[in-house]
Amino acid sequence: MNELLRGIQAEDGAAVAVADIPKAVTAARLVYGDGATQLFTVDGRTTYSERGGDSAGEWYVDDDGRFCSFWPPSYRACYVLRWMVEDGRIVGLRFTGLRDGVTFDGRYQ
């Protein structure tokens, strides 16, 4: 288990506590089902990589305690984050868009 996640008691499908969002997203690179990857850094930057191309954006926790991302010049989205846990081990994050309800899973690499 990643050191950043040590001590977090998580159940599969449970919402990530607001205080744990920064640890959850920066614990490791995430790999999505389509092979794309995403890296979140502690300074609020993110890089999404797919098919050899990278997109740079920003992430933050808004005033309502929601995880959000911003992709210049104008795309902004907020998500509910839920833990993915297998055999008692945190293996990734499930993102559900607040605007559209679309869900996607990212597994820690």
C-alpha positions in Angstrom: 0.0 0.0 0.0 1.2 3.5 -0.8 2.5 5.4 2.3 0.0 8.3 1.7 -2.9 5.9 2.2 -1.5 4.2 5.3 -4.0 4.5 8.1 -7.0 5.2 5.9 -9.8 2.8 6.7 -11.7 2.4 3.5 -14.5 0.2 2.3 -15.2 -0.5 -1.3 -17.6 2.1 -2.7 -17.4 4.4 0.3 -17.0 8.1 -0.3 -13.5 9.5 0.1 -13.6 11.9 3.1 -12.9 15.5 2.2 -9.7 15.5 4.3 -8.4 12.4 2.4 -9.0 13.7 -1.2 -5.5 15.1 -1.6 -3.9 11.9 -0.4 -6.3 9.8 -2.5 -5.6 11.5 -5.8 -1.8 12.0 -5.3 -1.0 8.5 -3.9 0.0 7.1 -7.3 -0.6 7.4 -11.1 -4.1 6.2 -12.0 -4.7 3.9 -15.0 -8.2 3.9 -16.5 -10.0 1.1 -18.3 -9.1 2.4 -21.8 -5.4 2.5 -20.9 -5.2 6.2 -20.4 -3.3 7.4 -17.3 -3.5 10.4 -15.0 -1.0 11.8 -12.6 -2.1 14.3 -9.9 0.6 16.2 -8.0 0.4 17.8 -4.6 0.7 21.3 -6.1 -2.7 21.0 -7.8 -1.5 20.0 -11.3 -2.6 17.0 -13.3 -1.5 15.4 -16.5 -3.8 13.1 -18.5 -2.1 10.8 -21.0 -3.6 8.8 -23.8 -2.4 7.4 -27.1 1.0 9.2 -26.7 -0.5 12.7 -26.0 -0.6 14.6 -22.8 -3.1 17.2 -21.5 -2.3 19.4 -18.6 -4.9 20.6 -16.1 -5.4 21.5 -12.5 -7.3 19.8 -9.7 -8.6 21.2 -6.4 -11.1 20.7 -3.6 -13.8 23.3 -3.9 -15.5 25.3 -1.0 -18.2 22.6 -0.8 -15.6 19.8 -0.3 -15.9 18.4 -3.8 -13.0 17.1 -6.0 -12.9 19.2 -9.2 -10.7 19.5 -12.2 -10.0 22.3 -14.7 -8.8 21.9 -18.2 -7.9 25.1 -20.0 -9.3 27.1 -21.5 -12.7 26.5 -19.9 -13.7 22.9 -19.1 -14.4 22.5 -15.4 -16.0 19.3 -13.8 -16.6 18.1 -10.2 -16.8 14.5 -9.1 -17.8 12.3 -6.2 -14.8 10.1 -5.3 -15.3 6.6 -4.0 -12.7 4.1 -2.9 -12.0 0.9 -4.8 -11.0 -1.8 -2.3 -10.1 -5.4 -3.0 -9.2 -7.9 -0.4 -9.0 -5.2 2.2 -6.5 -3.2 0.1 -7.2 0.2 -1.5 -6.6 -0.3 -5.3 -8.0 2.9 -6.8 -10.7 5.5 -7.1 -14.1 5.6 -8.7 -15.1 9.1 -10.1 -18.7 10.0 -10.7 -19.4 13.3 -12.5 -21.7 15.6 -10.6 -23.0 17.1 -13.8 -23.6 14.0 -15.9 -23.4 11.0 -13.5 -20.8 9.3 -15.7 -18.6 6.9 -13.7 -15.1 5.8 -14.4 -12.5 3.8 -12.4 -8.9 4.6 -12.0 -6.6 1.9 -10.5 -3.3 2.9 -8.8 -0.3 1.9 -10.9 
